[in-house]
């Protein structure tokens, strides 16, 4: 893909994005879709439903990470962006979540301030400004999506654990009732 340099007399709004291609709807079609938000407003029947939701969210998080790495990070790691003093990197958190981050090549500092400084720097080529802006918008959106499905997965797994504990207490009580009545068959096997 060739980059079009701004011609004399062009304004900033005449600058066009060229080196970075944001994700389009088609990129998301192949992802394994977790239940929609409407799916959270339903009666969950127990631990199994929560485990299923947690697994779907983990799978979706993996798919989003693959999309971020194969598309956004891969583009940011190619020419002409490799000529800049700032890189987009992949950062794994202690919880295992992977996020896209901006990093200064010289100082290794990270954060959105690094990107802001790059955009404000007079040395940043004008023909990359729109690409860098589009890249940042895509980074923000993907990081949010990854964060949300990670949180939902974690919450669903915790909910499944609590449901399992509630089931154990319930079965224990049913066993006590059964034993006190002298029943030979335990009602907990029916529950």
N, C-alpha and C positions, 0 to 999 in steps of 0.2 A: 504494500500500500504506500503510495507516495504522499508526502506531506505537502500541503499547499501553503507556501509562505505568504504572509500578508503583503499586498502590493502597496506602494506609496499612495496615500490618500484613503486607504480603507480604515474604517472605524473598528472598534473592538467588536461591535455586533456583527461586523462582516467576517470576523474570524470564524472558521468552521472547525468542528471537531473532526479529526481524521485518524489519529494513531490508535485511539482507544475505542473499542466497540462495546457499549453497555449491553448487559444481558437483556434479551427480549423475552416475550412470553413463551416462545418455543423452548427456551432453555429450561424452563420450569415444568414443562409438560411431562418430561420423562421422570421427574421425581416421584417417588412413592409418596402419595398424599396421606397425611394423617387426617383424622376427622376434622371437619370444619369447626369453626367456633360454635355453630349450632349443636355439634356433637357433644359439646361439654355441658350443655343444658338438657341433659337426659338423666333418667335414673340409672345409675351404675349398679349392676346386680351383685357385685362383690369383687373379691380380690382378682379374679381372672380378668374381668373387664379393665381393671386398673393396670394389671401387668401388661395386657395387650396395648393399652394406650401408651404406657411407658416405652414399650418396645417400638411401637410405630414412631414415636417422637425421637428415639435414639437413631432409628434408621433414617428418618428425615434429616436429623442433624448431620449424620454421616454424608448424606446426599448433598446437603447444602455446603458442607465443608469441601467436598469434591468439586462442586460447582465453583466455589470461591477460588480454589487452588488452580483448577484447570482453565478457568476463564479469566478472572480478574487478576489474580496474582501472576499468572503466566504472561498476560499482556503487560503488566507493570514491570515485569522482569526482562522485557525486550527493548531493543532500540526503538525509539529515541529516549525512552525513560531511563535507560541505563547510563546515560550521560549526565543525569541530574545528581546533585549531592544528597538526595533523599530517595529512599527505597521503600516500597511496600513489602512488609515481611509478614510471616505467619507466626503468631505467638500463641503458644499453648499455655493455658491457665492451670493452676493447681487442681482444678476440678476436671481437667481434661478437655475443656472446650478450646477450640482453635479460632482465633480472631485475626482479621487483617489489621495491621498496624502500620503507621508511617514511622520510619526510622532514619535519623541523620546518619549518613555513612561515616563521617569523621568522629562524631561524639557518641554514637550508638544510642542517643536519646530517642525516646519514642513519644508519639502523641500527635493529636490534631494540630497542636501549635507548630510542629515541624512542617506539616503540610501548609498551614497558613503562612508561615515564613517563606516557604518555597514560592507560593503564589504571589506574595508581595515583593519578592526579590527582583530587582531590575535585571539580574542576570538570567532569570528564567525566560526562555524563548516565548514570545507572545503566541506563537502558533501552537504551543502546548497548554496554554492556560485553560481553554475550554475542555480539552481532554482530561486535564488534572481535576477540573471541577466535576466532570461526569464520573471520573474514577472515584472521587471522594463520596459523591452521592451514592454510588453503587456499594462502596465499602460500608458506609453507614447503614444502608438498608440490609445488606447481607449479615452484618454483625448483629443487627437487631433480630433478624429472623433466627439466626443460630442461637442467640441468647434466649429467645422465647421458647423455642422447642426444647432446649436444654433444661430450662426451668420447669416446663410442663412435664417433661420426662422424669425429672427428679421428684417433683411433687406427686406425680402419679405413683412412682415407686414407693414413696413414703406412705401414701394413702393405702396402697396394697398391703404394706407391712402392718399398718394399723388395723386394717380389716382382718388380716390373718390373726392378729392378737385378739381382736374382738371375737372372732370365731372360736378361738381356743378357749377363751373364758366362758363363752356360751356353751360349748361342748362339755366343759368341765362341770358346769352347773347342771346340765341335763344328766350327766353321769351321776352326780350326787343325788339328784331327785330319783333317778332310776334305782340306785342302790338302796336308798331309804325306803322305797316301796317294795323292795325285794324282787323287782322285775328281773327276769333272766335275760331279756333282750334289751340292749342299750338303745335309747332313742337317738343318741348322737350319731349312730350309723345311718339312721333315716334322714337326719337333717342335712 
